[in-house]
Amino acid sequence: MTDLSNFARVVTVDSGLSIVSALRADGTIHSSLVNAGVLAHPLTGEPVVGLVAVGGSLKLRLLRARPRATVAVRGGWQWAAVEGPVELIGPEDPLPGIDAEGLRVLLRDVFTACGGTHDDWDTYDRVMRDEGRTAVLLRPERAYGVSPS
């Protein structure tokens, strides 16, 4: 298993702000700013990098077509990147073993892994559902970066 410890440390420096990159059909790279964090996969328990994508977003369409991504984060002069296949779990991307309640909990878990907190979880759940939010879980195959000693 690829070690996520450096990524997990650096991602907490600036509220999980990260760049996710996915491949377009023409071979160019699409990148966008997201909040990411490290959490346990809801079915396997293995550590994954998680983020949440808005339903219908370009990022989500690209990841459906080519389910691999790179997530990179920086904090000061430290940085870390993780590459690997992604698994999508959402209203348009069901996963056996994750029902509507499991998705609700997973979206909260990803949010808190990214450093998020909320005063009204019922509203949070409603917005996630209304926006068709999808959990993106990256299984790390390669991790690298720079951490000052």
Secondary structure, 3 states (H helix, E strand, C coil): CCCCHHHHHHCCCCCCEEEEEEECCCCCEEEEEEECEEEECCCCCCEEEEEEECCCCHHHHHHHHCCEEEEEEEECCEEEEEEEEEEEEECCECECCECHHHHHHHHHHHHHHCCCCCCCHHHHHHHHHHCCCEEEEECCCEEEEECCC
